[in-house]
Amino acid sequence: MQTLAAILLIACGHFAVADVAKRTLSFRKPEAKRKQPRTRHLQSSGYGDVGYGNEDGPYGYSSSGQGGVTPPYGGSSGEGPGDCAEMYCYTPVFTATGEPNWEVEGTASCASYEKGCPCNDQWQVQCESFGYKTCELKSEGCYDPFAVECNEATEVKCTDEYSSYCWDKEWGSCPVYCKSNQTTCYATTYLSTGEVDYAAPATETCVDLAVGCTCDQQWEEKCTDSSGYSWCTPKFEGCPLECQENEQVCYTMQYTANGEVDFAKAVQQSCVSMDSPCPCNTEFEDQ
């Protein structure tokens, strides 16, 4: 019995040691299998050609710069979009029949907005659109934003500063689009009594900014604020008064002889200190 007890004690100790060792290895197992973090490193000076990468290989916008419409950014083709102060240009290589050969890397360059991108004299023509000078195939020609054909039966051709478009006749006349050096003016229609005819739509016109809108000499007066902006307002309303920062604008109504408000006359305006109350009509008003 003593021998059997000793054997059992030795066996239990062996299993206990094995269990402790197993637990220790299990605890250390994640650290033992942990991979080294993949290091991102720059293999060249740009995104293309090689680009950003790791031990699995390069990745990024392009790996070769061939077969695409544009070359890799900052790769072996030379200039990249981020390197140009104004315009980034890419001139492809053409086949003998005048087709762009995208299998061969072209030439990247920088250009100014004034001169535009350099074109292939044999196969391309320089076109200007929306302020940019780009290259188009001679076989296609330049895009003309004003060359629009409309259905004369149902549409009318409208033109703004940048292009022409078709406008359904049911929508009325073409919208008014003023140029960047012009301002839009709205001419108000008045009744014979001098009141605004709200039933009649306002007429829109374009006027040079330096000139400003023309007002109705009979019923309107021209107002101009401190920033130089001008507009037309009915004479009975009068131009708004601009006071100092420490002042307030006060409005005084005009009255008829029997004490009724005379809406035909302009409201009188005055600048009064913020600490003082606005003046009242002593005959018909109480403060």
Secondary structure, DSSP 4 states (H G I P E B T S, - for coil): -HHHHHHHHHHHHHHHHHHHHHHHHHHHHHHHHPPPPPPPEE-SSSSSTT-EEETTEEESS-SS--SSSSPPTTSTTS--GGG-SSEEEEE-EE-TTS-EETTS--EEEEE-TTT-----TTTEEEEEETTEEEEEETTT----TT-----TTTEEEEE-SS-EEEEEGGG-SPPP---TTEEEEEEPPB-TTS-B-TTSPPEEEEEETTT-PPP-TTTEEEEE-TTS-EEEEETTT-PPPP--TTEEEEEE--B-TTS-B-TTSPPEEEEEETTSPPP--TTT---
